[in-house]
């Protein structure tokens, strides 16, 4: 299934995308109406949603606005230096353990909405990544059982403000600006991607191919990351793990080639789809006191 959060007639809804339409699940009795709640309700709720999609009202995708599949993930966890070619282009050493950092949940952003060029920096960069969406509350998950806790997969742009990222080792500030986690366009459930470690990943900027890799190149794969994270803390339904980016980011070019207002970033992952976001100046209304 392709599970989507979308807006229609001013209201956020959840649905199942089939072809160029979305089955609107908002009117299905006893079914949660928000994505995290649907995942929390477990396999029976997902099966009920799948059955209901056959008779639910259909809307053309062209008539709805796709939102981030999870409007406010409980946690956004990301991984640094997790592709060998990205390690090489940065001149860093291969990590002996996964490098984990947070993106704040307020960075979550729709798959086709523009994201902000911050007023405090021009060192804006893109990172195309495979995202894992957690479907079960879990702790101490062994690698061989990790697939059991995955609800599905999505596309993430780990937008990075490089000067802020490099100020401190945690990287969180430079990774967490509002709008800097575009994701989607939906969640493809895990049963449709039995092996997440063989998917082509590509990123274009203004039509120029910048990143071209495959998830088989992950240093720490999806299952290893879940084992590592759950050694320390509980993962919950709706948590998002962004698994790292391959080589080809703007900061590593010589000279660095950062994003500018008006640029368009498109990211495609095999078996999932694509997202596309333009860069706009941070609007004045974000200044709130």
C-alpha positions in Angstrom: 0.0 0.0 0.0 0.9 3.6 -0.5 -0.3 5.4 2.6 -0.7 9.1 2.2 -1.7 12.2 4.3 -3.4 14.8 2.1 -5.4 17.9 2.4 -8.8 18.3 0.7 -11.3 21.1 1.2 -9.1 22.5 4.0 -8.9 19.3 6.0 -6.0 16.9 6.5 -7.0 13.3 5.7 -5.4 9.9 5.3 -5.8 7.7 2.3 -4.4 4.9 0.1 -2.9 6.0 -3.2 -3.8 3.8 -6.2 -2.6 4.9 -9.5 -3.5 8.6 -10.0 -6.2 8.5 -7.3 -6.3 8.4 -3.6 -8.9 6.4 -1.7 -10.2 8.8 1.0 -10.4 6.9 4.4 -11.7 9.8 6.4 -15.2 8.4 6.5 -14.4 4.8 7.4 -16.0 4.0 10.8 -13.7 3.0 13.6 -10.6 3.8 11.6 -8.1 6.4 12.9 -8.0 9.6 10.8 -4.4 10.5 11.4 -1.3 8.5 10.2 0.5 8.0 13.4 -2.7 6.8 15.1 -3.3 4.4 12.2 0.2 3.0 12.6 -0.3 2.7 16.4 -3.5 0.8 15.8 -1.5 -2.0 14.3 -1.8 -4.6 11.5 -5.5 -5.1 11.9 -6.2 -1.4 11.3 -4.0 -1.4 8.3 -5.7 -4.5 6.9 -9.1 -2.8 7.6 -7.9 0.3 5.7 -6.8 -1.8 2.8 -10.2 -3.5 2.6 -12.0 -0.1 2.9 -10.0 1.4 0.1 -12.0 -0.7 -2.4 -15.3 1.1 -1.6 -14.0 4.4 -0.3 -14.5 7.6 -2.2 -11.8 8.3 -4.8 -10.2 11.7 -5.4 -7.8 12.5 -8.3 -4.3 13.2 -6.9 -4.4 16.4 -9.0 -7.3 17.6 -6.8 -5.5 17.1 -3.4 -2.4 18.5 -1.8 -0.1 15.8 -0.5 1.3 16.5 3.0 4.2 15.0 4.8 2.9 11.4 5.3 3.5 11.9 9.1 2.6 15.4 9.9 4.7 15.6 13.1 6.9 12.5 13.6 7.4 11.7 17.3 11.1 11.5 16.5 13.2 12.3 13.4 16.5 10.4 13.6 19.1 10.8 11.0 22.5 9.2 10.1 25.7 10.9 9.1 28.4 9.5 6.8 26.5 6.3 5.9 27.6 5.8 2.3 31.2 5.1 1.4 31.3 7.6 -1.4 30.0 10.3 0.9 32.6 9.5 3.5 35.3 9.7 0.7 34.1 13.1 -0.6 34.2 14.6 2.9 37.6 13.3 3.6 36.4 11.7 6.9 37.1 8.3 8.3 34.5 5.5 8.0 32.5 5.6 11.2 33.1 2.7 13.6 29.5 3.2 14.9 26.5 4.9 13.2 26.6 8.7 13.6 23.1 9.6 14.9 21.7 13.0 15.2 18.2 14.5 15.5 16.2 16.7 13.2 13.5 18.4 15.2 9.9 17.3 14.4 9.0 20.9 13.3 11.3 20.4 10.3 8.8 17.9 8.8 7.6 19.3 5.4 5.4 18.2 2.5 6.9 16.4 -0.5 6.2 19.2 -3.1 6.1 22.4 -1.0 9.0 24.9 -1.2 11.5 24.9 1.6 13.3 28.0 3.1 16.6 29.6 2.4 17.4 30.7 6.0 17.9 34.4 6.5 21.0 33.6 8.6 22.9 31.5 6.1 23.5 30.9 2.4 25.2 27.5 2.9 22.0 25.5 2.1 22.5 21.9 0.9 20.4 18.9 -0.2 20.7 15.2 0.9 18.6 12.6 -0.8 17.9 9.7 1.6 15.8 6.6 2.2 13.5 7.0 5.2 12.3 4.2 7.4 8.9 4.7 9.1 8.5 2.7 12.4 5.2 0.8 12.8 5.6 -0.9 16.2 6.7 0.3 19.7 9.9 -1.6 20.2 13.1 -1.8 22.2 16.2 -4.1 22.0 15.3 -5.3 18.5 17.8 -7.8 17.2 18.9 -7.2 13.6 17.2 -10.4 12.4 13.8 -9.1 13.6 14.1 -5.5 12.6 11.9 -5.8 9.6 9.0 -6.7 11.9 8.9 -3.2 13.3 9.0 -1.3 10.0 5.7 0.1 8.7 7.2 1.2 5.4 9.6 3.5 3.6 9.5 7.0 2.3 11.8 9.6 0.6 13.5 12.3 2.7 15.5 15.3 1.8 17.8 15.9 4.8 18.2 19.6 4.0 21.3 20.9 5.8 22.6 24.4 6.6 26.2 23.6 6.5 27.8 26.5 8.5 25.3 25.9 11.4 25.8 22.1 11.1 29.6 22.4 11.6 29.5 24.8 14.5 29.1 22.0 17.1 29.6 18.2 16.9 25.9 17.3 17.4 24.9 18.9 14.0 21.3 19.3 15.3 21.0 23.0 14.8 22.1 22.9 11.2 19.8 20.1 10.4 16.6 21.3 12.1 15.5 24.6 10.5 11.8 24.8 9.8 10.8 23.1 6.5 14.1 21.3 6.2 12.8 17.7 6.2 10.7 17.4 3.1 9.4 13.8 2.9 7.0 11.6 1.0 5.2 11.5 -1.3 3.7 8.7 0.8 4.7 5.6 2.9 5.2 2.5 0.8 4.4 -0.4 3.2 7.2 -2.8 4.0 5.5 -5.8 2.3 5.9 -4.0 -1.1 9.6 -3.5 -0.5 10.9 -6.8 0.8 14.5 -5.8 0.4 15.2 -2.1 1.1 18.9 -2.6 0.3 18.8 -2.6 -3.5 17.0 0.6 -4.4 18.3 3.2 -6.8 18.5 6.7 -5.3 18.9 9.8 -7.4 18.9 13.5 -6.7 18.7 16.3 -9.3 19.1 20.1 -8.8 17.5 22.1 -11.6 17.5 19.0 -13.8 21.2 18.2 -13.2 21.9 14.8 -11.8 23.9 15.3 -8.6 23.5 12.0 -6.7 23.2 8.6 -8.2 23.6 5.6 -5.9 21.9 2.5 -4.5 20.9 1.6 -1.0 23.0 -1.5 -1.2 25.9 1.0 -0.6 24.7 1.8 2.9 27.5 1.2 5.5 25.0 0.5 8.3 21.8 -0.8 6.7 18.2 -0.3 7.8 18.1 -3.3 10.1 21.5 -2.6 11.7 20.3 1.0 12.4 17.2 -0.2 14.2 19.2 -2.7 16.3 21.6 0.1 17.2 19.0 2.7 18.1 16.8 0.4 20.1 19.7 -0.6 22.3 19.4 2.8 23.8 15.8 4.0 23.6 12.3 3.0 22.5 11.1 3.5 18.9 7.5 4.3 18.5 5.0 4.2 15.6 5.5 7.2 13.3 9.2 7.7 14.2 11.3 8.4 11.1 14.8 7.2 10.5 16.6 9.0 7.6 19.3 6.6 6.7 22.0 8.8 5.3 23.0 10.3 1.9 25.3 9.2 -0.9 28.1 11.3 -2.5 27.3 14.3 -4.6 26.2 16.9 -2.1 26.9 20.5 -2.8 29.3 21.2 0.1 31.7 18.6 -1.3 32.0 20.2 -4.7 35.0 22.3 -5.6 34.1 25.0 -5.1 31.1 24.2 -2.9 27.8 24.6 -4.9 25.1 25.5 -2.4 21.4 25.9 -3.2 20.0 29.3 -4.1 16.5 30.8 -4.1 14.7 29.5 -7.2 16.6 26.1 -7.3 14.5 23.0 -7.5 15.6 19.7 -5.9 14.1 16.4 -7.1 14.8 13.1 -5.3 13.6 9.7 -6.6 13.9 6.3 -5.0 13.1 3.1 -6.9 9.8 1.5 -5.7 8.7 4.6 -3.8 8.4 7.6 -6.2 9.8 11.1 -6.0 9.6 14.4 -4.2 10.3 17.8 -5.6 10.8 21.1 -3.7 11.8 24.5 -4.7 13.9 26.9 -2.6 12.3 30.1 -1.5 13.5 32.9 0.8 12.5 32.5 4.4 9.3 34.5 4.6 8.9 37.5 6.9 6.0 35.8 8.8 8.4 33.3 10.4 9.7 36.0 12.7 7.5 35.4 15.7 7.9 36.7 19.3 
